[in-house]
Amino acid sequence: MGAFSGTPSNPTGGSGPYPNKREVPRFSLIATVVLREPDSDTKISGRISELSRKGCYVDSLITLPEGTELEVRISRDSGVFESQGRIVYVQEGMGMGVAFLEVAPAQLKMLDTWLAELSA
C-alpha cells in the first residue's frame, strides 16, 4: 500500500493534531457516503475514496467548514456504517477529511470487517 493519489501527505496547513503522521493504515475504498449537518439539516452526498478505523476521505465538490460536526453514513454492498464525525481538513472543490467520533461498538465491528476485507 503506497501513497494514495489525491491525498496530501500533509493536509492543508499541516496544523492540528495530525500534521504528518498516520496513526492507522488507510485503504482505498469506493463507497457511497451521506453527510448530514444536523443543525441546518444540510445533506451532502458523495463517495469516499479512502477509509481507516479513525475516519475517511470524502470526494465532494461541495465542502463544509473544517470543524463542522456531522452524521456520517457510508453504504456498501455488505452493509452500512454510521457514526458521528467531524471535518478535520478541507480541499476546496475536491473533498474533506472526516474523523469518526463516538463510534458505537456494533458500527466499529462493521468497520473492522470492511478493513479486514480490504487488507486481505
DSSP file (Angstrom, degrees, kcal/mol; ACC not computed):
  #  RESIDUE AA STRUCTURE BP1 BP2  ACC     N-H-->O    O-->H-N    N-H-->O    O-->H-N    TCO  KAPPA ALPHA  PHI   PSI    X-CA   Y-CA   Z-CA
    1    1 A M              0   0    0      0, 0.0     3,-0.1     0, 0.0    25,-0.1   0.000 360.0 360.0 360.0 101.3    0.0    0.0    0.0
    2    2 A G        -     0   0    0      1,-0.3     2,-0.1     0, 0.0     0, 0.0   0.059 360.0 -42.1 -88.3-158.0    1.9    3.0   -1.2
    3    3 A A        -     0   0    0      1,-0.1     2,-0.4    -2,-0.0    -1,-0.3  -0.385  61.3-123.3 -67.2 146.9    0.9    6.7   -1.2
    4    4 A F    >   -     0   0    0      3,-0.1     3,-1.1    -3,-0.1     2,-0.1  -0.777  24.6-117.4 -94.0 136.6   -2.7    7.3   -2.2
    5    5 A S  T 3  S+     0   0    0     -2,-0.4    -1,-0.0     1,-0.2     0, 0.0  -0.417  93.8  22.5 -69.5 145.8   -3.3    9.6   -5.1
    6    6 A G  T 3  S+     0   0    0      1,-0.2    -1,-0.2    -2,-0.1    -2,-0.0   0.346  97.7 100.5  86.1  -7.3   -5.2   12.8   -4.4
    7    7 A T  S <  S-     0   0    0     -3,-1.1    -1,-0.2     4,-0.0    -3,-0.1  -0.949  70.5-129.6-115.3 124.4   -4.5   13.0   -0.7
    8    8 A P        -     0   0    0      0, 0.0    -4,-0.0     0, 0.0    -3,-0.0  -0.411   8.6-137.2 -68.0 143.5   -1.7   15.3    0.5
    9    9 A S  S    S+     0   0    0      1,-0.3    -2,-0.0    -2,-0.1     0, 0.0   0.792 106.5  34.6 -68.2 -24.2    0.8   13.7    2.9
   10   10 A N  S    S-     0   0    0     10,-0.1    -1,-0.3    -3,-0.0     3,-0.2  -0.819  97.4-136.8-129.8  91.3    0.4   16.9    4.8
   11   11 A P    >   -     0   0    0      0, 0.0     3,-2.6     0, 0.0     4,-0.1  -0.052  54.1 -50.0 -53.4 152.1   -3.2   18.2    4.6
   12   12 A T  T 3  S-     0   0    0      1,-0.3     3,-0.5     2,-0.1     2,-0.1   0.230 126.8  -4.3 -27.2 116.2   -3.6   21.9    4.1
   13   13 A G  T 3  S-     0   0    0     -3,-0.2    -1,-0.3     1,-0.2     3,-0.1  -0.002  89.0-123.7  88.0 -32.0   -1.6   23.9    6.5
   14   14 A G    <   +     0   0    0     -3,-2.6    -1,-0.2     1,-0.2    -2,-0.1   0.684  67.9 129.9  66.4  17.3   -0.3   20.9    8.5
   15   15 A S        +     0   0    0     -3,-0.5     3,-0.4    -4,-0.1    -1,-0.2  -0.299  35.1  54.9 -91.2-176.3   -1.7   22.3   11.7
   16   16 A G  S    S-     0   0    0      1,-0.2    72,-0.0    -3,-0.1    -3,-0.0  -0.286 106.8 -48.0  86.8-174.9   -3.8   20.4   14.2
   17   17 A P  S    S+     0   0    0      0, 0.0    -1,-0.2     0, 0.0    -2,-0.0   0.625 130.4  48.3 -75.7 -12.5   -3.1   17.1   16.0
   18   18 A Y        +     0   0    0     -3,-0.4    -4,-0.1     1,-0.2    -3,-0.1  -0.468  60.7 155.9-125.2  62.1   -2.1   15.1   12.8
   19   19 A P  S    S-     0   0    0      0, 0.0    -1,-0.2     0, 0.0    -4,-0.1   0.889  83.2 -19.4 -60.8 -40.3    0.5   17.3   11.0
   20   20 A N  S    S+     0   0    0    -10,-0.1     2,-0.4    -6,-0.0    -2,-0.1   0.161 108.8  93.8-158.1  29.0    2.2   14.5    9.1
   21   21 A K        -     0   0    0      0, 0.0     2,-0.6     0, 0.0    -1,-0.0  -0.967  53.9-144.2-132.7 148.6    1.6   11.1   10.7
   22   22 A R        -     0   0    0     -2,-0.4     4,-0.0     1,-0.1    -4,-0.0  -0.938   7.7-170.7-109.2 121.4   -0.8    8.3   10.1
   23   23 A E  S    S+     0   0    0     -2,-0.6    -1,-0.1     1,-0.1    -5,-0.0   0.786  76.2  24.5 -80.5 -26.9   -1.9    6.5   13.3
   24   24 A V  S    S-     0   0    0      0, 0.0    -1,-0.1     0, 0.0    30,-0.0  -0.956  93.2 -94.5-136.7 152.1   -3.7    3.8   11.4
   25   25 A P        -     0   0    0      0, 0.0    28,-0.4     0, 0.0     2,-0.4  -0.353  36.2-144.8 -66.3 148.4   -3.4    2.3    7.9
   26   26 A R        -     0   0    0     26,-0.1     2,-0.4   -25,-0.1    26,-0.2  -0.880  11.6-158.8-112.4 147.6   -5.7    3.8    5.2
   27   27 A F  E     -A   51   0A   0     24,-2.5    24,-2.2    -2,-0.4     2,-0.4  -0.950  23.3-112.3-126.9 146.5   -7.2    1.7    2.4
   28   28 A S  E     +A   50   0A   0     -2,-0.4     2,-0.3    22,-0.2    22,-0.3  -0.621  48.1 159.9 -72.8 130.3   -8.6    2.7   -0.9
   29   29 A L  E     -     0   0A   0     20,-1.3     2,-0.6    -2,-0.4    -2,-0.0  -0.946  32.0-149.5-154.3 129.5  -12.3    2.0   -1.0
   30   30 A I  E     +     0   0A   0     -2,-0.3     2,-0.3    19,-0.1    19,-0.2  -0.913  39.1 142.0-101.8 119.7  -15.1    3.4   -3.2
   31   31 A A  E     -A   48   0A   0     17,-1.2    17,-2.7    -2,-0.6     2,-0.3  -0.975  51.1 -99.6-150.8 160.0  -18.4    3.6   -1.3
   32   32 A T  E     -AB  47  75A   0     43,-1.6    43,-2.8    -2,-0.3     2,-0.4  -0.609  38.6-171.8 -83.4 141.1  -21.3    6.0   -1.1
   33   33 A V  E     -AB  46  74A   0     13,-2.2    13,-2.6    -2,-0.3     2,-0.4  -0.991  15.7-164.1-134.5 143.8  -21.5    8.4    1.7
   34   34 A V  E     -AB  45  73A   0     39,-2.2    39,-1.6    -2,-0.4     2,-0.4  -0.995  10.0-164.5-122.7 125.0  -24.1   10.8    3.0
   35   35 A L  E     -AB  44  72A   0      9,-3.0     9,-2.8    -2,-0.4     2,-0.5  -0.908   5.4-167.9-105.3 134.6  -23.0   13.6    5.4
   36   36 A R  E     -AB  43  71A   0     35,-2.3    35,-2.9    -2,-0.4     7,-0.2  -0.979  15.1-153.3-128.3 123.5  -25.7   15.4    7.4
   37   37 A E  E  >> -A   42   0A   0      5,-3.0     4,-1.6    -2,-0.5     5,-1.1  -0.840  15.9-155.7 -91.6 109.3  -25.1   18.5    9.3
   38   38 A P  T  45S+     0   0    0      0, 0.0    -1,-0.2     0, 0.0    32,-0.1   0.801  82.3  59.0 -63.9 -34.1  -27.9   18.3   12.0
   39   39 A D  T  45S+     0   0    0      1,-0.2    31,-0.0    -3,-0.1    -2,-0.0   0.921 124.8  19.8 -62.9 -43.5  -28.3   22.0   12.9
   40   40 A S  T  45S-     0   0    0     -3,-0.4    -1,-0.2     2,-0.1     3,-0.1   0.474  99.8-126.4-102.8  -4.4  -29.2   23.1    9.3
   41   41 A D  T  <5 +     0   0    0     -4,-1.6     2,-0.3     1,-0.2    -2,-0.1   0.780  50.1 166.1  58.4  28.3  -30.2   19.6    8.1
   42   42 A T  E   < -A   37   0A   0     -5,-1.1    -5,-3.0     2,-0.0     2,-0.4  -0.600  18.7-161.8 -72.7 130.8  -27.7   20.1    5.2
   43   43 A K  E     -A   36   0A   0     -2,-0.3     2,-0.5    -7,-0.2    -7,-0.2  -0.964   9.5-171.6-118.5 133.6  -27.1   16.8    3.4
   44   44 A I  E     -A   35   0A   0     -9,-2.8    -9,-3.0    -2,-0.4     2,-0.4  -0.988   6.7-160.7-122.3 123.6  -24.1   16.2    1.2
   45   45 A S  E     +A   34   0A   0     -2,-0.5     2,-0.2   -11,-0.2   -11,-0.2  -0.829  32.4 125.0-100.3 142.7  -23.9   13.0   -0.9
   46   46 A G  E     -A   33   0A   0    -13,-2.6   -13,-2.2    -2,-0.4     2,-0.3  -0.815  51.3 -93.3-162.6-156.4  -20.6   11.9   -2.2
   47   47 A R  E     -AC  32  59A   0     12,-1.4    12,-3.2   -15,-0.3     2,-0.4  -0.983  25.3-127.6-137.4 153.0  -18.3    9.0   -2.2
   48   48 A I  E     -AC  31  58A   0    -17,-2.7   -17,-1.2    -2,-0.3    10,-0.2  -0.787  16.9-176.7 -97.9 146.8  -15.4    8.0   -0.1
   49   49 A S  E    S+     0   0A   0      8,-1.9   -20,-1.3    -2,-0.4     2,-0.3   0.525  72.1  33.5-114.0 -14.1  -12.1    7.1   -1.7
   50   50 A E  E     -AC  28  57A   0      7,-0.9     7,-1.8   -22,-0.3     2,-0.3  -0.995  62.3-173.3-143.6 148.5  -10.2    6.2    1.5
   51   51 A L  E     +AC  27  56A   0    -24,-2.2   -24,-2.5    -2,-0.3     2,-0.3  -1.000   8.3 164.8-143.1 139.5  -11.1    4.6    4.8
   52   52 A S        -     0   0    0      3,-2.8     3,-0.3    -2,-0.3   -26,-0.1  -0.853  53.3 -96.1-138.8 179.4   -9.4    3.9    8.1
   53   53 A R  S    S+     0   0    0    -28,-0.4     3,-0.1    -2,-0.3   -27,-0.1   0.710 124.3  43.0 -70.3 -18.2  -10.5    3.0   11.5
   54   54 A K  S    S-     0   0    0      1,-0.2    46,-3.1    45,-0.1     2,-0.3   0.584 125.3 -42.1-104.9 -12.7  -10.4    6.7   12.5
   55   55 A G  E     - D   0  99A   0     44,-0.3    -3,-2.8    -3,-0.3     2,-0.3  -0.986  49.9-113.9 174.2-168.1  -12.0    8.4    9.5
   56   56 A C  E     -CD  51  98A   0     42,-2.5    42,-3.2    -2,-0.3     2,-0.5  -0.952  20.9-115.8-151.0 166.5  -12.4    8.7    5.8
   57   57 A Y  E     -CD  50  97A   0     -7,-1.8    -8,-1.9    -2,-0.3    -7,-0.9  -0.963  28.5-153.5-110.4 124.6  -11.8   11.0    2.8
   58   58 A V  E     -CD  48  96A   0     38,-3.1    38,-2.0    -2,-0.5     2,-0.7  -0.869   6.0-145.7-102.7 119.1  -15.0   12.2    1.1
   59   59 A D  E     +CD  47  95A   0    -12,-3.2   -12,-1.4    -2,-0.6     2,-0.3  -0.747  42.9 142.2 -79.6 118.0  -14.8   13.2   -2.5
   60   60 A S        -     0   0    0     34,-1.8   -14,-0.1    -2,-0.7    33,-0.1  -0.945  52.9-148.2-160.4 135.1  -17.2   16.1   -2.9
   61   61 A L  S    S+     0   0    0     -2,-0.3     2,-0.5    31,-0.1    32,-0.5   0.804  93.6  67.1 -70.9 -28.6  -17.4   19.3   -4.9
   62   62 A I  S    S-     0   0    0     32,-0.1     2,-0.3    31,-0.1    -1,-0.0  -0.818  72.1-176.9 -94.8 127.3  -19.4   20.8   -2.0
   63   63 A T        -     0   0    0     -2,-0.5    27,-0.1    32,-0.1     3,-0.0  -0.900  17.3-145.3-124.1 154.6  -17.5   21.1    1.2
   64   64 A L        -     0   0    0     -2,-0.3     3,-0.1     1,-0.1     4,-0.0  -0.748  42.8 -78.8-109.0 162.3  -18.4   22.3    4.7
   65   65 A P    >   -     0   0    0      0, 0.0     3,-1.9     0, 0.0    22,-0.3  -0.235  52.4 -94.4 -64.3 148.2  -16.1   24.2    7.0
   66   66 A E  T 3  S+     0   0    0      1,-0.2    22,-0.2    22,-0.1     3,-0.1  -0.338 113.4  32.7 -55.2 138.6  -13.3   22.5    9.0
   67   67 A G  T 3  S+     0   0    0     20,-3.1    -1,-0.2     1,-0.3     2,-0.2   0.267  81.5 142.8  93.7 -11.1  -14.5   21.6   12.5
   68   68 A T    <   -     0   0    0     -3,-1.9    19,-2.2    19,-0.1     2,-0.4  -0.445  43.6-142.0 -64.7 130.0  -18.1   21.0   11.4
   69   69 A E  E     + E   0  86A   0     17,-0.2     2,-0.3    -2,-0.2    17,-0.2  -0.771  34.0 155.7 -93.5 141.2  -19.7   18.1   13.3
   70   70 A L  E     - E   0  85A   0     15,-2.5    15,-2.9    -2,-0.4     2,-0.4  -0.931  44.9 -94.6-154.2 172.6  -22.0   15.9   11.3
   71   71 A E  E     -BE  36  84A   0    -35,-2.9   -35,-2.3    -2,-0.3     2,-0.4  -0.840  36.3-154.6 -97.5 136.2  -23.6   12.5   10.9
   72   72 A V  E     +BE  35  83A   0     11,-3.3    11,-2.0    -2,-0.4     2,-0.4  -0.932  14.3 179.1-115.2 132.5  -21.8   10.1    8.6
   73   73 A R  E     -BE  34  82A   0    -39,-1.6   -39,-2.2    -2,-0.4     2,-0.5  -0.927   5.2-173.2-135.4 110.4  -23.5    7.2    6.8
   74   74 A I  E     -BE  33  81A   0      7,-2.9     7,-2.7    -2,-0.4     2,-0.4  -0.896   7.9-161.0-106.5 128.5  -21.3    5.0    4.5
   75   75 A S  E     +BE  32  80A   0    -43,-2.8   -43,-1.6    -2,-0.5     2,-0.3  -0.914  17.3 159.9-115.4 135.5  -23.1    2.4    2.3
   76   76 A R  E >   - E   0  79A   0      3,-2.8     3,-1.7    -2,-0.4   -45,-0.1  -0.867  55.6 -95.9-137.0 171.2  -21.6   -0.6    0.6
   77   77 A D  T 3  S+     0   0    0     -2,-0.3     3,-0.1     1,-0.3    -1,-0.0   0.880 123.7  53.1 -55.0 -38.0  -23.0   -3.9   -0.7
   78   78 A S  T 3  S-     0   0    0      1,-0.2     2,-0.3    -3,-0.0    -1,-0.3   0.296 123.3 -69.9 -88.7  11.2  -22.1   -5.6    2.6
   79   79 A G  E <   -E   76   0A   0     -3,-1.7    -3,-2.8     2,-0.0     2,-0.4  -0.884  52.5 -67.5 140.1-169.2  -23.9   -3.1    4.8
   80   80 A V  E     -E   75   0A   0     -2,-0.3     2,-0.5    -5,-0.2    -5,-0.2  -0.977  26.7-157.3-129.8 137.9  -24.0    0.4    6.3
   81   81 A F  E     -E   74   0A   0     -7,-2.7    -7,-2.9    -2,-0.4     2,-0.4  -0.966  14.6-175.1-114.4 130.9  -21.7    2.2    8.7
   82   82 A E  E     +E   73   0A   0     -2,-0.5    22,-0.3    -9,-0.2     2,-0.3  -0.981  14.6 142.9-128.4 140.3  -23.0    5.1   10.7
   83   83 A S  E     -E   72   0A   0    -11,-2.0   -11,-3.3    -2,-0.4     2,-0.3  -0.980  49.9 -98.3-159.9 163.5  -21.1    7.4   13.1
   84   84 A Q  E     -EF  71 101A   0     17,-1.1    17,-3.2    -2,-0.3     2,-0.3  -0.630  50.6-178.3 -78.9 153.1  -20.8   10.9   14.3
   85   85 A G  E     -EF  70 100A   0    -15,-2.9   -15,-2.5    15,-0.3     2,-0.4  -0.945  24.5-146.0-148.9 170.1  -17.9   12.7   12.6
   86   86 A R  E     -EF  69  99A   0     13,-2.1    13,-2.9    -2,-0.3     2,-0.5  -0.997  27.5-118.1-140.4 136.8  -16.0   16.0   12.4
   87   87 A I  E     + F   0  98A   0    -19,-2.2   -20,-3.1    -2,-0.4    11,-0.2  -0.636  31.0 178.5 -74.2 121.4  -14.4   17.6    9.3
   88   88 A V  E     +     0   0A   0      9,-2.9     2,-0.3    -2,-0.5    10,-0.2   0.690  64.5   3.6-102.7 -22.0  -10.7   17.7   10.1
   89   89 A Y  E     - F   0  97A   0      8,-1.2     8,-2.6   -24,-0.1     2,-0.4  -0.973  62.5-148.8-158.0 157.3   -9.5   19.3    6.8
   90   90 A V  E     - F   0  96A   0     -2,-0.3     2,-0.5     6,-0.2     6,-0.2  -0.974   8.0-164.3-129.3 137.4  -10.9   20.6    3.6
   91   91 A Q  E >>  - F   0  95A   0      4,-3.1     3,-2.7    -2,-0.4     4,-2.4  -0.931  39.1-121.8-116.0 102.1   -9.7   20.7    0.0
   92   92 A E  T 34 S+     0   0    0     -2,-0.5   -30,-0.1     1,-0.3   -31,-0.1  -0.103  90.2   1.9 -49.4 130.8  -11.9   23.3   -1.7
   93   93 A G  T 34 S+     0   0    0    -32,-0.5    -1,-0.3     1,-0.1   -31,-0.1   0.484 130.3  63.0  72.9   2.0  -13.8   21.8   -4.7
   94   94 A M  T <4 S-     0   0    0     -3,-2.7   -34,-1.8     1,-0.3     2,-0.3   0.693 102.1 -82.2-123.1 -47.6  -12.3   18.3   -4.1
   95   95 A G  E  <  -DF  59  91A   0     -4,-2.4    -4,-3.1   -36,-0.3     2,-0.3  -0.996  32.6 -93.1 164.4-169.0  -13.3   16.9   -0.7
   96   96 A M  E     -DF  58  90A   0    -38,-2.0   -38,-3.1    -2,-0.3     2,-0.5  -0.991  19.4-128.0-144.0 144.3  -12.9   16.7    3.0
   97   97 A G  E     -DF  57  89A   0     -8,-2.6    -9,-2.9    -2,-0.3    -8,-1.2  -0.852  31.6-164.6 -90.0 127.2  -11.1   14.5    5.6
   98   98 A V  E     -DF  56  87A   0    -42,-3.2   -42,-2.5    -2,-0.5     2,-0.4  -0.960   8.1-153.3-120.4 126.4  -13.6   13.3    8.2
   99   99 A A  E     -DF  55  86A   0    -13,-2.9   -13,-2.1    -2,-0.5     2,-0.3  -0.787  21.7-123.8 -94.1 139.6  -12.7   11.9   11.5
  100  100 A F  E     - F   0  85A   0    -46,-3.1     2,-0.4    -2,-0.4   -15,-0.3  -0.636  27.3-164.3 -81.9 140.7  -15.1    9.4   13.2
  101  101 A L  E     - F   0  84A   0    -17,-3.2   -17,-1.1    -2,-0.3   -46,-0.0  -0.954  61.4  -3.4-123.7 143.9  -16.3   10.3   16.7
  102  102 A E  S    S-     0   0    0     -2,-0.4     2,-0.4     1,-0.2   -18,-0.2   0.880  75.9-164.9  47.5  55.1  -18.1    8.2   19.3
  103  103 A V        -     0   0    0     -3,-0.1    -1,-0.2   -20,-0.1   -20,-0.1  -0.593  17.7-124.7 -76.5 125.8  -18.3    5.1   17.1
  104  104 A A     >  -     0   0    0     -2,-0.4     4,-2.5   -22,-0.3     3,-0.5  -0.369  22.3-114.2 -66.6 147.7  -20.8    2.6   18.6
  105  105 A P  H  > S+     0   0    0      0, 0.0     4,-2.0     0, 0.0     5,-0.1   0.870 116.4  50.8 -53.3 -42.1  -19.4   -1.0   19.2
  106  106 A A  H  > S+     0   0    0      1,-0.2     4,-1.6     2,-0.2     5,-0.1   0.874 111.9  48.0 -65.4 -35.5  -21.6   -2.6   16.5
  107  107 A Q  H  > S+     0   0    0     -3,-0.5     4,-2.4     2,-0.2    -1,-0.2   0.882 109.2  52.7 -71.3 -38.2  -20.6    0.1   14.0
  108  108 A L  H  X S+     0   0    0     -4,-2.5     4,-2.8     1,-0.2    -2,-0.2   0.875 106.5  54.2 -63.5 -36.5  -16.9   -0.4   14.8
  109  109 A K  H  X S+     0   0    0     -4,-2.0     4,-2.1    -5,-0.2    -1,-0.2   0.916 108.5  48.4 -62.7 -43.5  -17.4   -4.1   14.2
  110  110 A M  H  X S+     0   0    0     -4,-1.6     4,-2.1     2,-0.2    -2,-0.2   0.925 112.5  48.9 -60.4 -45.8  -18.8   -3.4   10.7
  111  111 A L  H  X S+     0   0    0     -4,-2.4     4,-2.6     1,-0.2    -2,-0.2   0.914 110.0  50.7 -61.5 -44.7  -15.9   -1.0   10.0
  112  112 A D  H  X S+     0   0    0     -4,-2.8     4,-2.4     1,-0.2    -1,-0.2   0.871 107.7  54.1 -62.1 -37.1  -13.3   -3.6   11.2
  113  113 A T  H  X S+     0   0    0     -4,-2.1     4,-2.0     2,-0.2    -1,-0.2   0.932 110.8  45.9 -61.7 -46.2  -15.0   -6.2    8.9
  114  114 A W  H  X S+     0   0    0     -4,-2.1     4,-2.4     1,-0.2    -2,-0.2   0.925 112.9  49.3 -62.6 -45.3  -14.6   -3.9    5.9
  115  115 A L  H  X S+     0   0    0     -4,-2.6     4,-2.0     1,-0.2    -1,-0.2   0.870 108.8  53.2 -64.5 -36.2  -11.0   -3.1    6.8
  116  116 A A  H  X S+     0   0    0     -4,-2.4     4,-0.9     2,-0.2    -1,-0.2   0.910 110.0  48.4 -64.0 -41.6  -10.2   -6.8    7.2
  117  117 A E  H  < S+     0   0    0     -4,-2.0     3,-0.5     1,-0.2    -2,-0.2   0.916 112.5  48.7 -62.0 -43.1  -11.6   -7.4    3.7
  118  118 A L  H  < S+     0   0    0     -4,-2.4    -1,-0.2     1,-0.2    -2,-0.2   0.818 112.2  47.3 -69.8 -31.2   -9.6   -4.5    2.2
  119  119 A S  H  <        0   0    0     -4,-2.0    -1,-0.2     1,-0.2    -2,-0.2   0.605 360.0 360.0 -86.9 -10.1   -6.3   -5.6    3.8
  120  120 A A     <        0   0    0     -4,-0.9    -1,-0.2    -3,-0.5    -2,-0.1   0.511 360.0 360.0 -69.6 360.0   -6.7   -9.3    2.7
